[in-house]
Amino acid sequence: MNVLLFGATGQQHQKLKEVVASDLMDLSPYASQLTGFDACFFCLGVSALGMKEDQYSRVTYDLTISVARTLARLNPNITFIYVSGRGTDSTERGRVIRSRTGWYNAMYAIAQPLFPVLKKVFPDSVTTTEQLGKAMIAVARSGSSVRVLETPDINKL
């Protein structure tokens, strides 16, 4: 499976291609680099907090659709995996990645010690980045009968 990532992760693998584009709304300059892929993990998103609706829609909808259409045209069999979150803590630890929103950081710090307990008490409501990553790979390889995966679906995969 050949996987396409937009952005620099620092990861290197013969089946992984990273494309750092200056404008994701116009991928035409990169078209020659965007063929031959089986999957795209589209994990770009922003918090709606403090954003106007049109700005938020441009990043979360317009950009996603633009990239998906371009990739589908260039790779008709591609699996496009859009990763978004609802109530997420992208760090699982609350300290590795810092939010620019102060009260988010405060909530992460308070919630961090509770994560293992929450995972045991509410296993269908909590997942880890490792489980998410494994689910993404499983869907890229085999697909899914469920179009929108929620936490229980991710944990099962």
C-alpha positions in Angstrom: 0.0 0.0 0.0 1.4 3.4 -1.0 0.3 6.2 1.4 0.2 9.9 0.7 0.6 12.5 3.5 0.4 16.3 3.1 2.8 18.0 5.3 6.1 17.1 6.9 6.2 14.4 9.5 9.8 13.5 9.4 8.9 9.9 8.7 10.6 8.0 5.9 9.4 4.8 4.3 9.5 3.5 0.7 5.7 3.4 0.6 5.2 6.8 2.2 5.2 10.0 0.2 5.0 13.4 1.9 4.0 16.5 -0.1 4.5 19.9 1.4 2.4 22.2 -0.7 2.2 26.0 -0.3 -1.5 26.0 -1.2 -3.6 22.9 -0.7 -6.5 24.5 -2.5 -4.5 24.3 -5.8 -2.6 21.0 -6.1 -2.0 21.4 -9.9 1.7 22.1 -9.5 2.1 18.8 -7.7 -0.1 16.6 -9.9 2.8 14.5 -11.2 3.7 13.7 -7.5 0.1 12.7 -6.6 -0.4 9.5 -8.7 0.0 5.9 -7.8 -1.4 6.1 -4.3 -3.7 3.7 -2.5 -4.6 5.8 0.5 -4.6 9.4 1.8 -4.9 10.1 5.5 -6.3 13.6 5.6 -5.9 14.8 9.2 -6.0 18.5 8.8 -8.4 20.5 11.0 -8.8 23.4 13.3 -10.8 24.3 16.3 -13.9 26.4 15.6 -13.2 28.4 18.7 -12.7 32.0 17.7 -13.2 31.4 14.0 -15.8 32.9 11.7 -18.1 30.3 10.1 -16.8 31.0 6.6 -13.2 30.6 7.7 -13.9 27.4 9.5 -15.9 26.0 6.5 -13.0 26.9 4.2 -10.5 24.8 6.2 -12.7 22.0 7.3 -15.0 21.5 4.2 -13.8 23.4 1.1 -10.2 22.3 1.5 -11.0 18.7 2.2 -13.3 18.5 -0.8 -10.7 20.1 -3.1 -8.0 17.7 -2.1 -10.3 14.7 -2.2 -11.5 15.6 -5.7 -8.0 16.1 -7.0 -6.7 12.8 -5.6 -9.8 10.9 -6.8 -9.2 12.2 -10.3 -5.5 11.2 -10.2 -6.0 8.0 -8.3 -9.5 6.5 -9.1 -9.1 3.7 -6.5 -7.7 5.7 -3.7 -9.1 5.4 -0.2 -9.5 8.9 1.2 -9.6 8.8 5.0 -10.7 12.0 6.6 -9.7 12.1 10.2 -11.5 14.6 12.4 -12.3 14.7 16.1 -15.0 15.4 18.4 -13.9 16.2 22.0 -10.4 15.1 21.2 -7.2 15.5 23.1 -4.7 15.1 20.3 -1.9 14.3 22.8 -3.4 11.6 25.1 -1.1 13.2 27.6 -2.1 16.8 27.5 1.5 18.1 27.6 3.3 17.0 24.4 1.4 19.2 22.1 0.3 22.5 23.5 -2.8 24.4 22.4 -2.7 28.1 21.8 -5.9 28.2 23.8 -5.0 28.6 27.4 -8.1 27.0 28.9 -7.6 23.9 26.6 -4.2 23.4 28.2 -5.7 23.8 31.7 -8.3 21.1 30.9 -5.7 18.8 29.4 -3.6 19.1 32.6 -6.6 18.4 34.8 -7.7 15.4 32.6 -4.3 13.8 32.1 -4.3 11.8 35.3 -7.9 10.6 34.7 -7.2 9.2 31.2 -6.4 5.6 32.3 -9.4 5.5 34.6 -11.7 6.9 31.9 -10.4 4.4 29.4 -11.3 1.5 31.8 -14.7 2.9 32.9 -15.8 4.2 29.5 -14.0 2.0 26.9 -16.4 3.0 24.2 -15.9 6.7 24.8 -12.1 6.8 24.9 -9.4 5.8 22.4 -5.7 6.3 22.0 -3.7 7.6 19.1 -2.2 4.1 18.7 -5.7 2.7 18.3 -6.6 5.5 15.9 -3.5 4.8 13.8 -4.2 1.1 13.6 -7.8 1.8 12.6 -6.7 4.2 9.9 -4.3 1.5 8.4 -7.0 -1.2 8.7 -9.5 1.0 6.8 -6.9 1.9 4.2 -6.2 -1.8 3.6 -9.6 -3.4 3.8 -12.2 -0.6 3.8 -15.0 -0.3 6.3 -18.8 -1.0 6.1 -19.2 2.1 8.4 -18.6 5.4 6.6 -18.2 7.5 9.8 -16.3 5.7 12.5 -16.9 6.7 16.1 -14.8 5.7 19.1 -16.3 2.2 19.5 -15.7 1.5 15.8 -12.1 2.7 16.0 -11.4 0.6 19.1 -12.8 -2.5 17.4 -10.7 -2.1 14.3 
